[in-house]
Amino acid sequence: MDPIPLPSHIHYELLLQLLERQTIHAIGHKSPQQDQLHELISTLRKAFAQQKQLEESCERSHLSVDYRWSLNQQAPPVEQKL
């Protein structure tokens, strides 16, 4: 079976750092957007945790994972058996 393509962990980390370090300071305190931002950060953390659970499930099932850095990344060539 081919490796399971999943986003690289760095994608979550980059988004979370941007939102927590820069966006939160630009929004300001006590604004409706601040609540939305906290909800977004929480959702990203949950998505990352769910991906980790999927990875653990794949590992238990002996399925390999291929971490993708972009949508343009070529899938590894499939070996042909003669």
N, C-alpha and C positions, 0 to 999 in steps of 0.2 A: 504494500500500500504506500502511496506517496505521502510525504510529510504533510502535516496539517499546517496551512499558512495562518499565522497569527501576527498581530501588530507587535513590533518590538516594544519592550518595556519602556524604552526611552521616550516613546510618544506620550505615554501617560505622564511621565516625569516632567517632560517639557511643558505640557499643558498646565499641570498643577503648579509648577514653579511660576509660570507666567501669570496665572490667575491669582496665586497667593502673594506673589512679591510685587507685581506691578499693577494689575487690574484693581485689586482691592484698595490700593492707595489712591488710585485715580477716581474711584467712585465716591469716596467720602463716607462718613459715618451717618447712621440714621436715615439712609435713603432706601426706597423700595428696591433699588437695584442691588443693594448690599445683601438683602435676603435672597434674591435670585442668584447672586453670585455664590453665596454659601451653599445653596441647594445644588448648583452646578458642580461645585467642588466635591460635595458629598456624592453626587451621582458618578463623577469620574472615579472617585476612590472605590465605590461599589463595583463599577465596571472592571477596574483593575483587579480587584479581589476575585470577581467572578472569572476573569480570564485565568488567574492563577489556579483556581479550582479546576477549570477545564484542562489546564496543563498537567495538573496532578492526576486527573482522570486519564488523560492520554498516556502519561507515564505508567500508570498502573496497568493499562491495556496494551503496553508495549507499542504505542503509536508515537512516531517521531513528530516533532514540531519544527516548522521552518519559520523563524522570526523574520518578518518583512519590515523593511525600512521605508518602502514606498510602493505605490500601486504600479509603478513602471518597472519594478524589479522583475527580471526574468525568472521564471520558475527553473529549478535545476533540471538539466537534461535527463530525460528518462532513458535508462539503459535498455537496449533491446536485446533480448535473448534469442539466439539463433538455434 
